[in-house]
């Protein structure tokens, strides 16, 4: 009888633990990133009254006789399934679609969370506002050419988003040209004057023998200057060009990649383009050197007041023998400057986060560049992580080591900005479990009271 008493006690304790877990789940039904838990029971050791015996020739075998001593908690499992995503519209909120955890740090202590309701603190750090822990990732670096990049193979660090910081001006170093020179126009005579050439370029469409295109470029101080390129036909499959840069002195051109660049004539502002019979660009020349292989480009050199150093801009005309860049077909003039890489000084005004976790900054000068990238961590056994409260998890001996890297790579999920992951608690399941748990607790209490009545009967035998 004492066995049944203690079995009932173990049942009460276990169902109380199960009720505690259910209550915890229900209380966190609206906690972002919360993962529900469940309790699993298993029977306790059984006392053997009689052992088993094997079959004989004239008698069968006998099974063992055992009396169980109650139940115990086998495990409290974390249910790591995906929670539904809720739209918030706040650009600092992020949610993971798939596997992985955000990495947050307190000094040397590293924690992991699915709750991405992050914010920016006074110093520009990207933080978990409930705890102040800083989100981990990789901040951008600047290469020798002034371009920003993120090295995700480096060690993770505190992400910083420097709103309203200055972006220094960048001088234009390359201008890319595209499209077509009309092959059908007439050739400009070699003795044509500058005024005549101007008329051929800017005159009525039916009289044009050339074309001009302009684009705004920037000097090292961020001043905008108009770069004008004029092109006119000087022979079959041959065009002459002239470059002019607004408010600049000592403007000259020479071809890039020439075997003897020193033969370029100082102050020469003209160059020549050569085309094949099928309209493909095949050569560029500055009158002293010619390049007819690979990238065909012209280097424009100039000087500006107050800066003793010569500035250079590469005018990229295309690839030799390729139908891209500048071409020559019997079609309308469409040659234009496609793009240039300079910009004036600006301020970081806004940012956005893409599904790889890259934080892209938008500056007041129109420049967009990566500021940082959010890191994600995966584990072989995420259910083995230790709960640390405040929606944080910590590494344990059975979770496996964190595998930290970019979102969307090596099994890590994608990052969704402006969304938050809801709790994966299902209230219908929890309330059903609550009823079952209540009945289990009730039944075990009956075991105790019934055993008590039986003991009372035994004590009454003495009368």
C-alpha positions as a printed NumPy array, in Angstrom:
array([[  0.   ,   0.   ,   0.   ],
       [  2.881,   2.355,   0.664],
       [  4.006,   1.879,  -2.949],
       [  0.722,   3.21 ,  -4.307],
       [  0.922,   6.161,  -1.917],
       [  4.317,   7.206,  -3.245],
       [  3.267,   6.486,  -6.851],
       [  0.389,   8.924,  -6.356],
       [  2.769,  11.521,  -4.888],
       [  5.118,  11.198,  -7.883],
       [  2.125,  11.596, -10.196],
       [  1.034,  14.765,  -8.393],
       [  4.512,  16.273,  -8.611],
       [  4.942,  15.396, -12.298],
       [  1.549,  16.773, -13.292],
       [  2.279,  19.908, -11.3  ],
       [  5.483,  20.34 , -13.353],
       [  3.488,  19.775, -16.534],
       [  0.968,  22.391, -15.41 ],
       [  3.836,  24.791, -14.672],
       [  5.161,  24.347, -18.211],
       [  1.673,  24.825, -19.71 ],
       [  1.192,  27.973, -17.653],
       [  4.561,  29.273, -18.841],
       [  3.596,  28.583, -22.46 ],
       [  0.258,  30.35 , -22.111],
       [  1.823,  33.357, -20.42 ],
       [  4.224,  33.702, -23.391],
       [  1.624,  33.286, -26.12 ],
       [  2.391,  36.838, -27.337],
       [  6.141,  36.816, -26.652],
       [  8.056,  37.364, -29.892],
       [ 10.368,  34.501, -30.762],
       [  9.197,  32.316, -27.847],
       [  9.406,  28.551, -28.366],
       [  6.818,  26.374, -26.623],
       [  7.807,  23.517, -24.324],
       [  6.256,  20.166, -23.55 ],
       [  6.734,  17.664, -20.697],
       [  7.324,  13.973, -21.35 ],
       [  6.795,  11.376, -18.599],
       [  8.267,   7.926, -18.144],
       [  7.66 ,   5.263, -15.571],
       [  9.918,   4.991, -12.558],
       [ 11.813,   1.859, -11.619],
       [  9.672,  -1.243, -11.037],
       [ 10.117,  -3.549,  -8.036],
       [ 10.407,  -7.201,  -9.01 ],
       [  8.231,  -9.597,  -7.002],
       [  8.994, -12.704,  -9.022],
       [ 11.418, -13.197, -11.83 ],
       [ 10.78 , -14.721, -15.238],
       [ 11.381, -18.437, -15.94 ],
       [ 12.123, -20.105, -19.246],
       [  9.868, -22.774, -20.793],
       [ 10.489, -26.445, -19.916],
       [  9.602, -29.632, -21.743],
       [  6.335, -30.047, -19.946],
       [  5.559, -26.443, -18.881],
       [  5.601, -23.021, -20.439],
       [  7.62 , -19.992, -19.421],
       [  6.51 , -17.502, -16.784],
       [  6.716, -13.72 , -17.157],
       [  8.265, -11.581, -14.44 ],
       [  6.041, -10.023, -11.815],
       [  6.825,  -6.35 , -11.183],
       [  5.14 ,  -3.485,  -9.376],
       [  5.898,   0.034, -10.612],
       [  6.902,   2.762,  -8.203],
       [  5.395,   5.747, -10.018],
       [  6.443,   8.149, -12.766],
       [  9.054,  10.8  , -13.324],
       [  9.718,  13.591, -15.822],
       [ 11.656,  12.175, -18.764],
       [ 12.283,  15.485, -20.531],
       [ 11.043,  19.013, -21.039],
       [ 11.385,  19.513, -24.782],
       [ 11.603,  22.802, -26.659],
       [  9.418,  22.849, -29.771],
       [ 11.631,  24.742, -32.216],
       [  9.127,  25.054, -35.057],
       [  8.738,  28.297, -36.997],
       [  6.355,  30.861, -35.552],
       [  4.134,  32.95 , -37.821],
       [  5.532,  36.294, -39.028],
       [  3.801,  39.527, -38.056],
       [  4.189,  42.734, -40.069],
       [  5.345,  45.73 , -38.04 ],
       [  6.594,  48.146, -40.704],
       [  9.53 ,  49.157, -38.501],
       [ 12.764,  48.907, -40.487],
       [ 14.86 ,  47.778, -37.502],
       [ 12.585,  44.78 , -36.813],
       [ 13.821,  41.542, -38.356],
       [ 12.517,  37.984, -38.402],
       [ 14.14 ,  34.739, -39.509],
       [ 12.324,  32.592, -42.04 ],
       [ 13.931,  29.186, -41.566],
       [ 16.705,  27.947, -39.317],
       [ 19.013,  30.061, -37.222],
       [ 19.306,  32.56 , -34.384],
       [ 20.409,  36.167, -34.125],
       [ 23.646,  36.557, -32.167],
       [ 23.698,  39.116, -29.337],
       [ 26.546,  39.762, -26.928],
       [ 27.134,  41.007, -23.4  ],
       [ 30.872,  41.566, -23.184],
       [ 32.393,  38.126, -23.742],
       [ 29.086,  36.33 , -23.185],
       [ 27.321,  35.313, -26.369],
       [ 23.587,  34.647, -26.53 ],
       [ 21.164,  33.66 , -29.262],
       [ 17.6  ,  34.748, -29.916],
       [ 14.764,  34.537, -32.428],
       [ 13.207,  37.776, -31.175],
       [ 14.319,  40.44 , -33.653],
       [ 12.68 ,  43.533, -32.177],
       [ 15.955,  45.457, -32.379],
       [ 16.635,  49.176, -32.187],
       [ 19.452,  51.713, -32.516],
       [ 20.866,  53.225, -29.333],
       [ 22.334,  56.667, -28.777],
       [ 25.77 ,  55.656, -30.049],
       [ 24.405,  54.058, -33.216],
       [ 24.748,  50.446, -32.078],
       [ 22.123,  47.952, -33.232],
       [ 20.8  ,  46.517, -29.955],
       [ 18.219,  44.254, -28.346],
       [ 16.228,  46.979, -26.515],
       [ 14.938,  44.766, -23.694],
       [ 18.462,  43.92 , -22.563],
       [ 20.725,  46.42 , -24.322],
       [ 22.785,  43.556, -25.746],
       [ 24.418,  44.413, -29.067],
       [ 23.527,  42.52 , -32.225],
       [ 26.476,  40.802, -33.876],
       [ 27.515,  40.831, -37.519],
       [ 30.116,  42.448, -39.735],
       [ 30.548,  46.174, -40.317],
       [ 31.576,  47.404, -43.747],
       [ 35.126,  48.286, -44.697],
       [ 36.467,  50.598, -47.411],
       [ 38.875,  49.391, -50.095],
       [ 41.654,  51.363, -51.776],
       [ 39.219,  52.824, -54.303],
       [ 36.81 ,  54.082, -51.634],
       [ 34.21 ,  51.361, -52.231],
       [ 32.439,  49.775, -49.256],
       [ 32.311,  46.015, -48.773],
       [ 31.455,  43.52 , -46.03 ],
       [ 33.809,  40.656, -45.176],
       [ 31.569,  37.96 , -43.67 ],
       [ 34.49 ,  35.582, -43.176],
       [ 35.9  ,  37.809, -40.426],
       [ 35.08 ,  37.528, -36.719],
       [ 31.671,  38.942, -35.785],
       [ 31.515,  42.325, -34.074],
       [ 28.991,  44.834, -32.712],
       [ 26.921,  46.215, -35.585],
       [ 26.931,  49.993, -35.785],
       [ 24.644,  52.097, -38.008],
       [ 26.053,  55.641, -38.018],
       [ 22.973,  57.669, -38.94 ],
       [ 23.661,  61.21 , -40.204],
       [ 27.402,  60.651, -40.467],
       [ 29.181,  62.263, -43.411],
       [ 30.12 ,  60.408, -46.571],
       [ 33.133,  62.201, -48.08 ],
       [ 33.04 ,  63.202, -51.71 ],
       [ 34.554,  60.833, -54.234],
       [ 36.178,  62.034, -57.443],
       [ 34.96 ,  60.377, -60.635],
       [ 37.473,  57.772, -61.789],
       [ 35.483,  56.078, -64.58 ],
       [ 32.754,  56.955, -67.049],
       [ 31.116,  54.154, -69.06 ],
       [ 29.819,  54.849, -72.567],
       [ 27.281,  52.812, -74.516],
       [ 25.149,  52.543, -77.663],
       [ 25.651,  53.629, -81.258],
       [ 27.313,  56.036, -83.738],
       [ 25.362,  56.353, -86.983],
       [ 27.432,  54.692, -89.728],
       [ 25.286,  56.196, -92.484],
       [ 26.348,  59.84 , -91.941],
       [ 28.832,  61.526, -94.25 ],
       [ 32.503,  61.983, -93.488],
       [ 33.692,  65.316, -92.099],
       [ 36.432,  66.758, -94.35 ],
       [ 39.899,  66.735, -92.745],
       [ 40.264,  70.479, -93.288],
       [ 36.996,  71.337, -91.519],
       [ 37.267,  74.17 , -89.031],
       [ 36.174,  73.994, -85.404],
       [ 33.032,  75.985, -86.302],
       [ 32.172,  73.587, -89.092],
       [ 32.65 ,  70.585, -86.819],
       [ 30.347,  72.236, -84.276],
       [ 27.72 ,  72.703, -86.976],
       [ 28.045,  69.069, -88.063],
       [ 27.443,  67.979, -84.462],
       [ 24.749,  70.448, -83.356],
       [ 23.05 ,  71.264, -86.673],
       [ 19.756,  69.924, -88.077],
       [ 19.405,  66.101, -87.849],
       [ 19.581,  65.641, -91.641],
       [ 22.926,  67.474, -91.769],
       [ 24.652,  65.907, -88.786],
       [ 27.906,  64.051, -89.21 ],
       [ 28.664,  63.701, -85.535],
       [ 27.238,  63.476, -82.034],
       [ 27.852,  64.981, -78.584],
       [ 27.054,  63.558, -75.156],
       [ 27.442,  65.083, -71.695],
       [ 27.508,  63.767, -68.155],
       [ 28.149,  65.373, -64.78 ],
       [ 31.306,  64.186, -63.059],
       [ 32.87 ,  65.154, -59.724],
       [ 36.293,  66.372, -58.672],
       [ 37.97 ,  65.397, -55.344],
       [ 36.183,  68.228, -53.518],
       [ 32.768,  67.074, -54.727],
       [ 32.292,  69.912, -57.229],
       [ 30.079,  68.943, -60.163],
       [ 31.624,  69.489, -63.595],
       [ 30.147,  68.785, -67.016],
       [ 32.164,  66.374, -69.149],
       [ 31.375,  66.788, -72.858],
       [ 32.443,  64.269, -75.467],
       [ 32.11 ,  65.167, -79.156],
       [ 32.453,  62.516, -81.883],
       [ 32.454,  63.013, -85.652],
       [ 33.08 ,  60.737, -88.618],
       [ 36.502,  61.253, -90.248],
       [ 36.727,  58.162, -92.45 ],
       [ 35.246,  54.778, -93.192],
       [ 34.924,  52.966, -89.857],
       [ 36.844,  55.781, -88.167],
       [ 35.649,  58.485, -85.79 ],
       [ 37.478,  61.316, -84.069],
       [ 36.556,  62.423, -80.559],
       [ 37.246,  65.48 , -78.454],
       [ 36.895,  65.802, -74.669],
       [ 36.134,  68.939, -72.724],
       [ 35.733,  69.292, -68.946],
       [ 34.019,  72.33 , -67.453],
       [ 36.244,  74.725, -65.453],
       [ 39.296,  72.474, -65.76 ],
       [ 42.734,  73.232, -67.186],
       [ 45.376,  71.184, -68.993],
       [ 42.762,  68.726, -70.254],
       [ 44.432,  65.965, -72.269],
       [ 43.747,  62.392, -73.333],
       [ 45.82 ,  59.298, -73.94 ],
       [ 44.904,  55.669, -74.444],
       [ 44.99 ,  53.251, -71.511],
       [ 47.162,  50.178, -71.953],
       [ 49.476,  51.533, -74.643],
       [ 52.925,  49.97 , -74.718],
       [ 54.617,  53.366, -74.503],
       [ 52.358,  55.702, -72.575],
       [ 55.059,  58.383, -72.412],
       [ 54.6  ,  59.2  , -76.118],
       [ 51.204,  60.802, -75.35 ],
       [ 51.121,  64.452, -76.363],
       [ 50.526,  66.845, -73.46 ],
       [ 47.447,  68.976, -73.986],
       [ 46.044,  66.687, -76.665],
       [ 42.26 ,  66.567, -76.233],
       [ 41.492,  64.396, -79.271],
       [ 41.333,  60.64 , -79.796],
       [ 40.27 ,  58.247, -82.522],
       [ 37.932,  55.234, -82.52 ],
       [ 38.279,  52.442, -85.087],
       [ 35.485,  50.019, -86.006],
       [ 35.329,  46.768, -87.905],
       [ 33.234,  46.444, -91.076],
       [ 30.436,  44.892, -88.98 ],
       [ 30.201,  47.861, -86.589],
       [ 32.258,  46.575, -83.645],
       [ 34.753,  48.792, -81.839],
       [ 38.253,  47.409, -82.444],
       [ 40.728,  50.159, -81.525],
       [ 41.329,  53.45 , -79.762],
       [ 44.195,  55.835, -80.447],
       [ 45.447,  59.15 , -79.085],
       [ 47.549,  59.96 , -82.153],
       [ 50.716,  58.547, -80.597],
       [ 49.662,  55.129, -79.309],
       [ 46.958,  52.65 , -80.309],
       [ 45.254,  49.873, -78.339],
       [ 43.297,  47.195, -80.215],
       [ 42.863,  44.405, -77.695],
       [ 40.823,  43.845, -74.528],
       [ 39.329,  46.841, -72.758],
       [ 39.388,  49.939, -74.94 ],
       [ 39.545,  53.026, -72.765],
       [ 40.835,  56.567, -72.841],
       [ 42.438,  58.3  , -69.9  ],
       [ 41.35 ,  61.887, -69.439],
       [ 43.767,  64.009, -67.359],
       [ 42.968,  67.448, -65.975],
       [ 43.905,  69.922, -63.274],
       [ 41.766,  72.152, -61.057],
       [ 42.568,  75.321, -59.141],
       [ 43.999,  74.77 , -55.67 ],
       [ 45.057,  71.16 , -56.313],
       [ 48.576,  70.619, -57.631],
       [ 47.98 ,  66.991, -58.553],
       [ 46.693,  65.92 , -61.955],
       [ 43.318,  64.135, -61.83 ],
       [ 42.428,  61.198, -64.079],
       [ 39.149,  59.808, -65.404],
       [ 38.972,  56.581, -67.421],
       [ 36.526,  56.828, -70.325],
       [ 35.452,  53.226, -70.912],
       [ 34.421,  52.833, -74.562],
       [ 33.876,  49.041, -74.543],
       [ 35.645,  45.753, -75.31 ],
       [ 37.517,  45.076, -78.534],
       [ 35.35 ,  43.139, -80.984],
       [ 32.321,  43.038, -78.642],
       [ 28.844,  44.414, -79.301],
       [ 28.746,  46.505, -76.166],
       [ 30.009,  49.91 , -75.289],
       [ 30.249,  52.074, -78.4  ],
       [ 29.206,  50.562, -81.762],
       [ 28.839,  51.815, -85.35 ],
       [ 25.677,  50.775, -87.167],
       [ 23.408,  52.45 , -89.688],
       [ 21.046,  53.545, -86.985],
       [ 20.301,  56.749, -85.089],
       [ 22.87 ,  58.298, -82.787],
       [ 22.252,  56.966, -79.296],
       [ 25.733,  57.131, -77.82 ],
       [ 25.53 ,  58.321, -74.263],
       [ 27.422,  58.242, -71.014],
       [ 25.779,  55.404, -69.107],
       [ 27.25 ,  55.89 , -65.643],
       [ 30.036,  57.421, -63.6  ],
       [ 31.333,  56.51 , -60.141],
       [ 31.821,  59.898, -58.45 ],
       [ 29.579,  61.764, -56.015],
       [ 29.535,  64.828, -53.736],
       [ 29.633,  64.761, -49.941],
       [ 26.464,  63.445, -48.316],
       [ 24.868,  62.348, -45.028],
       [ 23.485,  58.937, -44.106],
       [ 19.736,  59.562, -43.994],
       [ 18.115,  56.124, -44.06 ],
       [ 18.831,  52.421, -44.318],
       [ 17.119,  49.176, -45.237],
       [ 17.785,  45.479, -44.603],
       [ 17.564,  42.845, -47.344],
       [ 16.926,  39.094, -46.985],
       [ 20.642,  38.34 , -46.68 ],
       [ 20.827,  40.578, -43.61 ],
       [ 22.791,  43.289, -45.421],
       [ 22.081,  46.748, -44.011],
       [ 22.167,  49.165, -46.965],
       [ 22.589,  52.868, -46.225],
       [ 21.085,  55.647, -48.348],
       [ 22.952,  58.968, -48.353],
       [ 21.641,  62.431, -49.168],
       [ 23.848,  62.467, -52.286],
       [ 22.001,  59.438, -53.689],
       [ 24.728,  56.924, -52.911],
       [ 23.682,  53.516, -51.611],
       [ 26.225,  51.217, -50.036],
       [ 26.418,  48.383, -47.481],
       [ 26.869,  49.451, -43.867],
       [ 26.902,  46.046, -42.17 ],
       [ 25.542,  42.513, -42.375],
       [ 23.617,  40.66 , -39.649],
       [ 25.049,  37.275, -38.63 ],
       [ 22.986,  34.141, -37.97 ],
       [ 23.966,  31.098, -35.917],
       [ 22.755,  27.527, -36.404],
       [ 23.157,  24.52 , -34.131],
       [ 23.123,  20.788, -34.732],
       [ 20.616,  20.429, -31.879],
       [ 18.891,  23.776, -31.284],
       [ 16.529,  22.143, -28.758],
       [ 19.607,  21.508, -26.628],
       [ 20.201,  25.218, -26.032],
       [ 19.796,  26.527, -22.494],
       [ 17.099,  29.123, -21.886],
       [ 18.531,  32.203, -20.195],
       [ 15.34 ,  34.267, -19.948],
       [ 14.566,  37.476, -21.839],
       [ 14.054,  35.333, -24.997],
       [ 17.753,  34.456, -24.926],
       [ 19.378,  31.065, -25.416],
       [ 22.894,  30.002, -24.523],
       [ 25.207,  27.257, -25.744],
       [ 25.056,  23.964, -23.88 ],
       [ 27.061,  20.739, -24.014],
       [ 24.298,  19.09 , -26.086],
       [ 23.423,  21.903, -28.509],
       [ 26.589,  21.685, -30.562],
       [ 28.866,  24.61 , -31.305],
       [ 27.364,  27.651, -33.033],
       [ 27.896,  27.797, -36.791],
       [ 27.911,  31.538, -37.454],
       [ 27.666,  32.959, -40.952],
       [ 25.537,  34.776, -43.517],
       [ 21.783,  34.357, -43.801],
       [ 20.625,  32.098, -46.623],
       [ 23.877,  30.105, -46.659],
       [ 24.626,  26.604, -45.312],
       [ 21.081,  25.943, -44.101],
       [ 20.57 ,  29.299, -42.408],
       [ 17.223,  30.977, -43.003],
       [ 16.523,  34.288, -44.684],
       [ 16.044,  37.562, -42.852],
       [ 12.824,  39.538, -43.292],
       [ 12.865,  43.223, -42.365],
       [  9.769,  44.934, -40.973],
       [  8.502,  41.634, -39.545],
       [  8.68 ,  39.842, -36.204],
       [  8.33 ,  36.149, -35.446],
       [  5.419,  35.368, -33.151],
       [  5.372,  32.702, -30.441],
       [  4.707,  29.187, -31.728],
       [  2.379,  28.442, -28.782],
       [ -0.941,  26.926, -29.96 ],
       [ -3.593,  27.823, -27.388],
       [ -5.953,  25.038, -28.46 ],
       [ -3.222,  22.476, -27.771],
       [ -2.326,  24.13 , -24.473],
       [ -5.904,  24.197, -23.189],
       [ -6.402,  20.571, -24.19 ],
       [ -3.203,  19.622, -22.374],
       [ -4.41 ,  21.67 , -19.411],
       [ -7.579,  19.573, -19.167],
       [ -5.626,  16.316, -19.478],
       [ -3.124,  17.504, -16.884],
       [ -5.875,  18.537, -14.486],
       [ -7.507,  15.11 , -14.817],
       [ -4.178,  13.379, -14.32 ],
       [ -3.507,  15.406, -11.2  ],
       [ -7.017,  14.657,  -9.958],
       [ -6.63 ,  10.929, -10.6  ],
       [ -3.326,  10.782,  -8.733],
       [ -4.874,  12.584,  -5.769],
       [ -7.554,   9.877,  -5.743],
       [ -4.813,   7.251,  -5.6  ],
       [ -3.471,   8.914,  -2.46 ],
       [ -6.858,   9.298,  -0.757],
       [ -7.885,   5.727,  -1.613],
       [ -4.588,   4.359,  -0.297],
       [ -5.112,   6.391,   2.871],
       [ -8.551,   4.826,   3.344],
       [ -7.048,   1.365,   2.903],
       [ -4.448,   2.14 ,   5.585],
       [ -7.255,   3.292,   7.869],
       [ -8.975,  -0.066,   7.346],
       [ -5.792,  -1.886,   8.315],
       [ -5.43 ,   0.205,  11.447],
       [ -9.055,  -0.571,  12.291],
       [ -8.368,  -4.332,  12.386],
       [ -6.918,  -3.943,  15.901],
       [-10.372,  -3.096,  17.29 ]])
